[in-house]
Amino acid sequence: MIKKARVKKNNTKFAVLFVLFVFVIILISAVLKVASVIRQSKFDGNNRFTISVSNNKNLEVISFSPNNHSISTLRIEDGKKDLKLGQFLKIPMDGFIMGDSLKTDKDISGLMNDILFSYNKIKTNLTIIDILRLVFASKTTALNNIEVYSISISWDENRIDKIVEKIFKDEEIEKENQTIEIINTTDIGGLGGRLAKLIANMGGGVIQVSTRNNNPQKESLILYNGKKTFTVDKLNKVLGFKPTISSKQSIADITIIIGEDNKDPLTF
C-alpha cells in the first residue's frame, strides 16, 4: 500500500511538472511571437506616418502626425487601386490597407475601428500593433486637428502639388533644417528634379540639383558629414540608398547620389 501511494504521488508530481513545462513553453512562444510582431511594426508613434486605404471604389491617403497631434486625409477621386501613390503624389508611403468591405466615407475613428475588427480579412503590410497604435491616434486627436482634402487624378500637376506640399511635411526633418544636394548620374532626365520634389514634400531643404551622367555611379548613396541625423535615417528608409560618411567637403549637409541601381524599377 505504501509503495502504491508513493508511485501515485510521483505520478502526480510528474504530471504537474509536465503541465508546468508545457505552460512555460507556450508562454515563451507567445512572448517571442509578440516581440517579433513589435519588431516588424512600422509606426513608432512619434514621427509622421502615411498610409493608403482603399476599397473596390475609393482610394485615400491618411497621414498621422504625432508631433502636431493631427491627422490629414487626402481623398483621390477616380483613383485606381493599382495607382502608385508614392510616385503620383511624390511622397513617401509607409503602409497600405486594402479591403473591399471598408467604408472610407466614415470618420477617421470609425474607419480605423473597421480596419481593426476586419484585420484578418484585409490586405496590409502593417502589423496588428501598428493598427492598434493608429486606432489610438485616431481616438486621441481633437476634431479640429483632423483635416480632409480631395483631389482628382485629372487635375494638373501644379494644382495637386499645392495641396500635397501642405499635408505631408515631416516636422522632425523641418526642425533639423539640413541642406540637401542631389546629383543624378543616370541617363534618365528629370530624375533629380522628381527626387527634389519628393524631399521638399517631406519638409527637406534641397539647395541644388545637378546631372553628371558622363560619370555614372553604380550605387546610389546618401553622403553626410558628422553625426547621422534623423533626416539621413528617414531618407535611407524611404529611398533605400546606402548612408555613407563623406570624406569630402560639400556645399550641403547631405548629398544624394542617384546611381544606376535606381533605374529599374524607379522608386520615385
C-alpha positions as CSV (number, residue, x, y, z in Angstrom):
1,M,0.0,0.0,0.0
2,I,2.8,2.4,0.9
3,K,4.6,1.6,-2.3
4,K,1.5,2.2,-4.4
5,A,0.9,5.5,-2.6
6,R,4.4,6.6,-3.4
7,V,4.1,5.7,-7.1
8,K,0.8,7.6,-7.2
9,K,2.4,10.6,-5.6
10,N,5.3,10.5,-8.0
11,N,3.0,10.2,-11.0
12,T,1.0,13.2,-9.8
13,K,4.2,15.2,-9.3
14,F,5.4,14.3,-12.8
15,A,2.0,15.3,-14.3
16,V,2.2,18.7,-12.5
17,L,5.8,19.3,-13.7
18,F,4.8,18.3,-17.2
19,V,1.9,20.7,-17.3
20,L,4.1,23.5,-15.9
21,F,6.7,22.7,-18.6
22,V,4.2,22.9,-21.4
23,F,2.8,26.1,-19.9
24,V,6.2,27.7,-19.8
25,I,6.9,26.6,-23.4
26,I,3.6,28.1,-24.6
27,L,4.3,31.3,-22.6
28,I,7.8,31.7,-24.1
29,S,6.5,31.0,-27.6
30,A,3.8,33.7,-27.1
31,V,6.3,36.2,-25.8
32,L,8.6,35.6,-28.7
33,K,5.8,36.0,-31.2
34,V,4.7,39.3,-29.7
35,A,8.3,40.5,-29.7
36,S,8.6,39.5,-33.3
37,V,5.4,41.4,-34.2
38,I,6.6,44.5,-32.4
39,R,10.0,44.4,-34.2
40,Q,8.1,44.2,-37.6
41,S,5.9,47.1,-36.7
42,K,6.4,50.3,-38.7
43,F,4.6,53.1,-36.8
44,D,6.7,54.2,-33.8
45,G,4.0,56.6,-32.5
46,N,6.5,59.6,-32.6
47,N,7.0,60.5,-36.3
48,R,4.8,61.2,-39.3
49,F,3.2,58.0,-40.7
50,T,1.4,57.9,-44.0
51,I,-0.8,55.1,-45.3
52,S,-3.1,54.4,-48.2
53,V,-6.6,53.0,-47.6
54,S,-8.7,51.6,-50.4
55,N,-11.8,49.5,-51.2
56,N,-13.2,48.4,-54.5
57,K,-14.3,52.0,-55.3
58,N,-12.4,54.6,-53.2
59,L,-8.8,55.5,-52.6
60,E,-7.4,57.8,-49.9
61,V,-4.2,58.7,-48.2
62,I,-4.2,59.2,-44.4
63,S,-1.2,60.9,-42.7
64,F,-0.8,60.8,-38.9
65,S,1.4,63.5,-37.3
66,P,2.1,62.6,-33.6
67,N,4.2,65.7,-33.2
68,N,1.3,68.0,-34.1
69,H,-1.4,65.7,-32.8
70,S,-3.1,66.0,-36.2
71,I,-4.4,63.7,-39.0
72,S,-4.8,64.7,-42.6
73,T,-6.8,62.7,-45.1
74,L,-6.4,63.1,-48.9
75,R,-9.3,61.6,-50.9
76,I,-8.4,60.8,-54.5
77,E,-11.3,60.9,-56.9
78,D,-11.2,58.5,-59.8
79,G,-8.2,56.8,-58.2
80,K,-7.4,53.3,-59.1
81,K,-6.3,50.7,-56.6
82,D,-3.2,50.0,-58.5
83,L,-2.2,53.7,-58.7
84,K,1.4,54.1,-57.5
85,L,0.6,56.8,-54.9
86,G,4.3,57.5,-53.9
87,Q,5.2,58.4,-57.5
88,F,1.9,60.1,-58.3
89,L,1.9,62.3,-55.2
90,K,5.7,62.5,-54.8
91,I,5.5,61.5,-51.1
92,P,6.9,58.6,-49.0
93,M,4.3,55.9,-48.2
94,D,4.8,53.9,-45.0
95,G,2.0,51.4,-45.5
96,F,-1.1,50.2,-47.3
97,I,-4.5,48.8,-46.3
98,M,-6.9,47.2,-48.8
99,G,-10.3,45.8,-48.1
100,D,-13.4,45.7,-50.3
101,S,-15.7,45.9,-47.3
102,L,-14.0,49.0,-45.8
103,K,-16.3,52.1,-45.7
104,T,-13.9,55.0,-46.4
105,D,-16.7,57.6,-46.1
106,K,-16.6,57.1,-42.3
107,D,-14.8,59.5,-40.0
108,I,-11.2,58.5,-39.2
109,S,-12.0,56.9,-35.9
110,G,-14.8,54.8,-37.3
111,L,-12.7,53.7,-40.3
112,M,-9.8,52.7,-38.1
113,N,-12.2,50.7,-35.9
114,D,-13.4,48.9,-39.1
115,I,-9.8,48.1,-40.0
116,L,-9.0,46.7,-36.6
117,F,-12.1,44.4,-36.4
118,S,-11.6,43.2,-40.0
119,Y,-7.8,42.8,-39.7
120,N,-7.9,39.1,-40.8
121,K,-9.8,40.0,-43.9
122,I,-7.8,42.9,-45.2
123,K,-4.5,43.1,-47.2
124,T,-1.9,45.2,-45.5
125,N,1.8,45.4,-44.7
126,L,1.1,46.7,-41.2
127,T,1.1,44.6,-38.1
128,I,-1.8,44.4,-35.6
129,I,0.4,46.6,-33.3
130,D,0.5,49.3,-36.0
131,I,-3.2,49.2,-36.3
132,L,-3.8,49.4,-32.6
133,R,-1.5,52.5,-32.4
134,L,-3.3,54.1,-35.3
135,V,-6.7,53.4,-33.7
136,F,-5.4,55.1,-30.5
137,A,-4.1,58.1,-32.5
138,S,-7.4,58.4,-34.3
139,K,-9.3,58.5,-31.0
140,T,-7.0,60.9,-29.2
141,T,-6.7,63.5,-31.9
142,A,-9.0,66.5,-31.5
143,L,-11.6,67.0,-34.2
144,N,-10.3,70.5,-35.0
145,N,-6.9,68.8,-35.8
146,I,-8.4,66.5,-38.4
147,E,-8.4,67.8,-42.0
148,V,-9.9,66.2,-45.1
149,Y,-8.8,67.2,-48.6
150,S,-9.9,65.9,-52.1
151,I,-8.1,65.9,-55.4
152,S,-8.7,64.3,-58.8
153,I,-6.2,62.4,-60.9
154,S,-7.3,64.5,-63.8
155,W,-6.0,67.7,-62.2
156,D,-2.8,69.2,-63.5
157,E,0.4,68.5,-61.6
158,N,0.8,72.0,-60.1
159,R,-2.7,72.1,-58.7
160,I,-2.1,68.7,-56.9
161,D,1.4,69.8,-55.7
162,K,-0.1,72.9,-53.9
163,I,-2.3,70.6,-51.8
164,V,0.2,67.8,-51.2
165,E,3.0,70.1,-50.0
166,K,0.8,71.4,-47.2
167,I,0.0,68.0,-45.8
168,F,2.9,65.6,-45.7
169,K,5.9,67.5,-44.3
170,D,7.8,65.7,-41.6
171,E,8.2,68.0,-38.6
172,E,11.5,66.4,-37.4
173,I,13.0,66.9,-40.9
174,E,11.9,70.6,-40.9
175,K,13.3,71.0,-37.4
176,E,16.7,69.7,-38.3
177,N,16.7,72.0,-41.4
178,Q,19.6,70.3,-43.1
179,T,20.6,71.3,-46.6
180,I,20.5,68.7,-49.3
181,E,22.2,68.4,-52.7
182,I,21.1,65.9,-55.4
183,I,23.4,64.5,-58.1
184,N,21.8,62.4,-60.9
185,T,24.4,60.3,-62.5
186,T,22.0,58.2,-64.6
187,D,20.9,58.9,-68.2
188,I,17.2,59.4,-67.1
189,G,16.5,63.1,-67.4
190,G,14.4,64.8,-64.7
191,L,15.1,62.1,-62.1
192,G,16.9,64.6,-59.8
193,G,14.0,67.0,-60.1
194,R,11.5,64.3,-59.2
195,L,13.5,63.3,-56.1
196,A,13.9,67.0,-55.1
197,K,10.1,67.4,-55.2
198,L,9.6,64.3,-53.0
199,I,12.1,65.6,-50.5
200,A,10.5,69.0,-50.5
201,N,7.1,67.4,-49.8
202,M,8.8,65.7,-46.8
203,G,10.0,69.0,-45.5
204,G,13.6,68.8,-46.7
205,G,15.6,71.7,-48.0
206,V,17.1,70.9,-51.4
207,I,19.6,73.7,-52.4
208,Q,21.0,72.2,-55.6
209,V,20.1,69.5,-58.3
210,S,22.6,68.6,-60.9
211,T,23.2,65.9,-63.6
212,R,26.6,64.2,-64.1
213,N,25.8,61.3,-66.5
214,N,29.3,61.5,-68.0
215,N,30.5,59.6,-64.9
216,P,27.6,57.3,-63.9
217,Q,27.8,55.7,-60.4
218,K,26.7,52.1,-60.0
219,E,25.4,52.5,-56.4
220,S,23.0,55.2,-55.1
221,L,24.4,56.8,-51.9
222,I,23.4,59.3,-49.2
223,L,26.6,61.1,-48.2
224,Y,26.7,63.0,-44.9
225,N,29.2,64.7,-42.6
226,G,29.4,64.2,-38.9
227,K,26.6,62.6,-36.9
228,K,23.9,60.6,-38.7
229,T,20.7,62.6,-38.3
230,F,17.0,61.7,-38.4
231,T,16.9,63.2,-41.9
232,V,19.6,60.8,-43.1
233,D,17.8,57.8,-41.5
234,K,14.5,58.8,-43.0
235,L,15.9,59.3,-46.5
236,N,17.6,55.9,-46.1
237,K,14.3,54.3,-45.2
238,V,12.3,56.0,-48.0
239,L,14.9,55.6,-50.8
240,G,16.8,52.6,-49.8
241,F,20.1,54.4,-50.6
242,K,23.2,53.5,-48.5
243,P,24.1,56.1,-45.9
244,T,27.9,56.8,-46.1
245,I,30.1,59.3,-44.2
246,S,31.6,61.7,-46.7
247,S,35.3,62.1,-46.9
248,K,34.9,65.4,-48.9
249,Q,33.6,68.8,-48.0
250,S,30.3,69.6,-49.8
251,I,28.1,72.6,-50.3
252,A,25.3,70.8,-48.4
253,D,24.9,68.8,-45.2
254,I,23.7,65.8,-47.2
255,T,24.5,64.8,-50.8
256,I,22.3,62.3,-52.5
257,I,23.8,60.5,-55.5
258,I,21.3,58.7,-57.8
259,G,23.1,55.7,-59.3
260,E,22.4,53.2,-62.0
261,D,20.9,50.7,-59.4
262,N,17.9,53.0,-59.1
263,K,16.8,52.9,-62.7
264,D,14.9,49.6,-62.7
265,P,12.5,49.8,-61.1
266,L,12.2,53.5,-60.4
267,T,11.5,54.1,-56.7
268,F,10.2,57.7,-57.1
